Amino acid sequence: MHALAKENNGQVAKLHNTSVKMIERHYAKYIAAALEDLARVAVLPLVPRSGGNVLMGKRA
């Protein structure tokens, strides 16, 4: 798990008087989805999306 997520889970656990293990056990799929969403926004696409303005070169 990402270090930042673990730190945030620790803060959430303290605020709700529970353990990080319990937070992760019950909310792991939501935590993973949130991290994927953050990564998706942060990463630049290497391949243009279909339908974009991509000019094809001449074929030999």
N, CA and C atoms as an extended XYZ file, in Angstrom:
180
Properties=species:S:1:pos:R:3:atomname:S:1:resname:S:1:resid:I:1 pbc="F F F"
N         0.851       -1.179        0.000 N   MET     1
C         0.000        0.000        0.000 CA  MET     1
C         0.894        1.239        0.000 C   MET     1
N         0.455        2.251       -0.623 N   HIS     2
C         1.179        3.512       -0.737 CA  HIS     2
C         1.404        4.102        0.655 C   HIS     2
N         2.580        4.682        0.881 N   ALA     3
C         2.932        5.226        2.202 CA  ALA     3
C         1.966        6.322        2.648 C   ALA     3
N         1.555        7.174        1.712 N   LEU     4
C         0.619        8.254        2.056 CA  LEU     4
C        -0.726        7.684        2.492 C   LEU     4
N        -1.173        6.636        1.822 N   ALA     5
C        -2.445        6.011        2.195 CA  ALA     5
C        -2.354        5.426        3.596 C   ALA     5
N        -1.224        4.797        3.927 N   LYS     6
C        -1.053        4.234        5.268 CA  LYS     6
C        -1.090        5.338        6.324 C   LYS     6
N        -0.445        6.456        6.016 N   GLU     7
C        -0.438        7.583        6.957 CA  GLU     7
C        -1.856        8.116        7.150 C   GLU     7
N        -2.582        8.287        6.064 N   ASN     8
C        -3.960        8.771        6.156 CA  ASN     8
C        -4.842        7.774        6.890 C   ASN     8
N        -4.627        6.480        6.656 N   ASN     9
C        -5.402        5.459        7.359 CA  ASN     9
C        -5.141        5.536        8.857 C   ASN     9
N        -3.906        5.834        9.235 N   GLY    10
C        -3.576        5.983       10.651 CA  GLY    10
C        -4.328        7.145       11.278 C   GLY    10
N        -4.420        8.244       10.554 N   GLN    11
C        -5.148        9.408       11.057 CA  GLN    11
C        -6.639        9.103       11.176 C   GLN    11
N        -7.192        8.435       10.178 N   VAL    12
C        -8.615        8.068       10.208 CA  VAL    12
C        -8.878        7.125       11.376 C   VAL    12
N        -7.990        6.150       11.559 N   ALA    13
C        -8.157        5.191       12.652 CA  ALA    13
C        -8.150        5.902       14.011 C   ALA    13
N        -7.239        6.844       14.192 N   LYS    14
C        -7.184        7.589       15.462 CA  LYS    14
C        -8.465        8.386       15.687 C   LYS    14
N        -8.928        9.053       14.638 N   LEU    15
C       -10.132        9.877       14.771 CA  LEU    15
C       -11.373        9.050       15.113 C   LEU    15
N       -11.387        7.792       14.674 N   HIS    16
C       -12.570        6.956       14.876 CA  HIS    16
C       -12.346        5.858       15.913 C   HIS    16
N       -11.251        6.007       16.674 N   ASN    17
C       -10.969        5.094       17.776 CA  ASN    17
C       -10.991        3.629       17.337 C   ASN    17
N       -10.262        3.344       16.255 N   THR    18
C       -10.145        1.976       15.758 CA  THR    18
C        -8.719        1.772       15.269 C   THR    18
N        -8.440        0.630       14.701 N   SER    19
C        -7.083        0.338       14.239 CA  SER    19
C        -6.978        0.469       12.722 C   SER    19
N        -5.746        0.663       12.258 N   VAL    20
C        -5.493        0.721       10.816 CA  VAL    20
C        -5.901       -0.606       10.175 C   VAL    20
N        -5.635       -1.700       10.883 N   LYS    21
C        -5.988       -3.027       10.360 CA  LYS    21
C        -7.492       -3.125       10.087 C   LYS    21
N        -8.303       -2.615       10.988 N   MET    22
C        -9.761       -2.661       10.794 CA  MET    22
C       -10.193       -1.757        9.639 C   MET    22
N        -9.588       -0.575        9.534 N   ILE    23
C        -9.900        0.331        8.421 CA  ILE    23
C        -9.584       -0.373        7.105 C   ILE    23
N        -8.388       -0.964        7.014 N   GLU    24
C        -7.978       -1.633        5.781 CA  GLU    24
C        -8.841       -2.855        5.488 C   GLU    24
N        -9.221       -3.587        6.515 N   ARG    25
C       -10.032       -4.788        6.308 CA  ARG    25
C       -11.390       -4.440        5.697 C   ARG    25
N       -12.005       -3.387        6.181 N   HIS    26
C       -13.358       -3.053        5.746 CA  HIS    26
C       -13.421       -2.109        4.546 C   HIS    26
N       -12.361       -1.345        4.323 N   TYR    27
C       -12.413       -0.326        3.267 CA  TYR    27
C       -11.310       -0.470        2.223 C   TYR    27
N       -10.633       -1.604        2.172 N   ALA    28
C        -9.500       -1.793        1.261 CA  ALA    28
C        -9.868       -1.529       -0.192 C   ALA    28
N       -11.024       -2.017       -0.643 N   LYS    29
C       -11.369       -1.827       -2.059 CA  LYS    29
C       -11.617       -0.356       -2.380 C   LYS    29
N       -12.133        0.400       -1.414 N   TYR    30
C       -12.364        1.828       -1.637 CA  TYR    30
C       -11.052        2.604       -1.610 C   TYR    30
N       -10.149        2.197       -0.722 N   ILE    31
C        -8.842        2.842       -0.636 CA  ILE    31
C        -8.069        2.603       -1.927 C   ILE    31
N        -8.082        1.362       -2.417 N   ALA    32
C        -7.376        1.035       -3.659 CA  ALA    32
C        -7.954        1.813       -4.833 C   ALA    32
N        -9.263        1.918       -4.899 N   ALA    33
C        -9.905        2.651       -5.998 CA  ALA    33
C        -9.532        4.131       -5.948 C   ALA    33
N        -9.472        4.692       -4.756 N   ALA    34
C        -9.107        6.107       -4.620 CA  ALA    34
C        -7.665        6.335       -5.054 C   ALA    34
N        -6.767        5.410       -4.690 N   LEU    35
C        -5.371        5.538       -5.105 CA  LEU    35
C        -5.237        5.410       -6.616 C   LEU    35
N        -6.017        4.506       -7.223 N   GLU    36
C        -5.993        4.364       -8.681 CA  GLU    36
C        -6.471        5.645       -9.351 C   GLU    36
N        -7.500        6.262       -8.804 N   ASP    37
C        -8.008        7.521       -9.365 CA  ASP    37
C        -6.951        8.621       -9.275 C   ASP    37
N        -6.255        8.698       -8.141 N   LEU    38
C        -5.196        9.692       -7.985 CA  LEU    38
C        -4.062        9.442       -8.970 C   LEU    38
N        -3.673        8.182       -9.130 N   ALA    39
C        -2.592        7.843      -10.053 CA  ALA    39
C        -2.992        8.138      -11.491 C   ALA    39
N        -4.225        7.849      -11.838 N   ARG    40
C        -4.706        8.072      -13.203 CA  ARG    40
C        -4.621        9.551      -13.571 C   ARG    40
N        -4.914       10.419      -12.643 N   VAL    41
C        -4.857       11.858      -12.894 CA  VAL    41
C        -3.404       12.332      -12.970 C   VAL    41
N        -2.529       11.735      -12.176 N   ALA    42
C        -1.143       12.185      -12.084 CA  ALA    42
C        -0.278       11.714      -13.247 C   ALA    42
N        -0.627       10.602      -13.870 N   VAL    43
C         0.199       10.015      -14.922 CA  VAL    43
C        -0.186       10.596      -16.276 C   VAL    43
N         0.823       10.976      -17.035 N   LEU    44
C         0.575       11.471      -18.385 CA  LEU    44
C         0.377       10.292      -19.326 C   LEU    44
N        -0.609       10.354      -20.188 N   PRO    45
C        -0.820        9.249      -21.125 CA  PRO    45
C         0.304        9.197      -22.162 C   PRO    45
N         0.828        8.002      -22.420 N   LEU    46
C         1.880        7.826      -23.413 CA  LEU    46
C         1.304        7.571      -24.797 C   LEU    46
N         0.089        7.094      -24.843 N   VAL    47
C        -0.578        6.799      -26.105 CA  VAL    47
C        -1.792        7.711      -26.197 C   VAL    47
N        -1.927        8.434      -27.313 N   PRO    48
C        -3.086        9.317      -27.434 CA  PRO    48
C        -4.392        8.527      -27.456 C   PRO    48
N        -5.424        9.134      -26.951 N   ARG    49
C        -6.743        8.502      -26.973 CA  ARG    49
C        -7.223        8.394      -28.407 C   ARG    49
N        -8.000        7.388      -28.702 N   SER    50
C        -8.499        7.217      -30.062 CA  SER    50
C        -9.395        8.390      -30.435 C   SER    50
N        -9.328        8.768      -31.701 N   GLY    51
C       -10.141        9.876      -32.160 CA  GLY    51
C        -9.480       11.224      -31.972 C   GLY    51
N        -8.229       11.221      -31.516 N   GLY    52
C        -7.520       12.479      -31.318 CA  GLY    52
C        -6.973       13.012      -32.632 C   GLY    52
N        -6.277       14.107      -32.563 N   ASN    53
C        -5.678       14.723      -33.745 CA  ASN    53
C        -4.300       14.127      -34.003 C   ASN    53
N        -4.260       12.889      -34.424 N   VAL    54
C        -3.004       12.219      -34.716 CA  VAL    54
C        -2.861       12.135      -36.223 C   VAL    54
N        -1.776       12.694      -36.735 N   LEU    55
C        -1.534       12.659      -38.172 CA  LEU    55
C        -0.708       11.426      -38.504 C   LEU    55
N        -1.164       10.679      -39.464 N   MET    56
C        -0.449        9.480      -39.883 CA  MET    56
C         0.559        9.862      -40.958 C   MET    56
N         1.770        9.338      -40.864 N   GLY    57
C         2.800        9.597      -41.867 CA  GLY    57
C         2.579        8.743      -43.107 C   GLY    57
N         3.355        9.030      -44.139 N   LYS    58
C         3.260        8.253      -45.376 CA  LYS    58
C         3.852        6.877      -45.148 C   LYS    58
N         3.231        5.888      -45.716 N   ARG    59
C         3.750        4.527      -45.644 CA  ARG    59
C         4.648        4.289      -46.842 C   ARG    59
N         5.708        3.571      -46.635 N   ALA    60
C         6.641        3.276      -47.737 CA  ALA    60
C         6.146        2.152      -48.610 C   ALA    60
